[in-house]
Amino acid sequence: MTTLAQWVEVHRLAVAGREPVIARYVGDRVAKVWLRTSRFADAEALATATLTLGPDAGAFYDLGWAQSATGRPRQALDSYKQALRLYRAADDHANEAATLTGIGLAYNRLGDRRQALTFYERALPIMREVGDRGGEAVTLSNIGGVYAGLGDRRQALTFYERALPILREVGDRAGEATTLNNIGLVYAGLGDRRRALAYYERVLPIAREVGDRAGEAVTLNNIGAVYAGLGDLRLALNFYEQALSIRREVGDRAGEAVTLNNIGRVYAGLGDRRQALTYYEQALPIRREVGDRVGEAATRYNIAMIHRDVGHLDEAIGELELVVDLERQIGQPNAAETAMLEQLRQERATAQQPDPSPEQG
């Protein structure tokens, strides 16, 4: 029986010998295994090598998946759109639907939820037409994620609960873990942290069983958030640090920034502002690097609050001005943060007024 390592060597030789048919077939098989086990950098390198032999739908799709999973949704969109064009030209409906779902996921990660929903809704009838039950379940779960992002948690729960039995039916353990995680997030958003924790604790052994390191990191991060919400900051820190280690291991830059930001918030809650600032300042360049403007605004706001708390009003105002501008750019203005900016400007103006001259005796 051929081992994965042997397939990798076959792919290397096929690329070196300019044998595109073999390289594409073997590369796609290996990449799919690596993508399911969070070896995103390896899958990306493999797909990139395959593409040196010319355009290939499977390689573009695998590349898009790796880019999306590691926090580069704009690059992922480019790759997925190349794959979509080639799959449509080949009249490959099953892979067309899978690629439409990937495009939807990339748009969702960019914060364009309406566009994400459009692509998911294009994918769903094709998946049903070709009998792709697993793809249908993943797409239902992704639609649930869009509704969660739009704040419609009940509708999100409806789609997640439609996806879950199909995922179990087809034996997609990784997809089941992701959907359970998402249900936990909904309950956390509804304020039912204990119920959320129960879902996360069902997910962790599944993610470990199937080797889904990225999913394991997501779950550890989510558990940390529950404990932070319950006020157990030391335990939250423990889970966040486990998540951070895995996210760095798998190259999940966007997830790394999320967890760094969360660790900063824990230290802020513990009163260690210097350490909090250290973590926020690690998160910020990553959020800018991956194009996460929503996350960048959140981290800058946290930095502003640290500066405010230590009396550095100029620095706090500078950060808040950037926050308000970012929120305006993405069409998500926050009245409370704009009000905070005006309040700090007034405090600075008051502080800069000269003291009244002492009365002359």
Secondary structure, 3 states (H helix, E strand, C coil): CCCHHHHHHHHHHHHHCCCHHHHHHHHHHHHHHHHHCCCHHHHHHHHHHHHCCCCCHHHHHHHHHHHHHCCCHHHHHHHHHHHHHHHHHCCCHHHHHHHHHHHHHHHHHCCCHHHHHHHHHHHHHHHHHHCCHHHHHHHHHHHHHHHHHCCCHHHHHHHHHHHHHHHHHHCCHHHHHHHHHHHHHHHHHCCCHHHHHHHHHHHHHHHHHHCCHHHHHHHHHHHHHHHHHCCCHHHHHHHHHHHHHHHHHHCCHHHHHHHHHHHHHHHHHCCCHHHHHHHHHHHHHHHHHCCCHHHHHHHHHHHHHHHHHCCCHHHHHHHHHHHHHHHHHCCCCCHHHHHHHHHHHHHHHHHHCCCCCCCCC
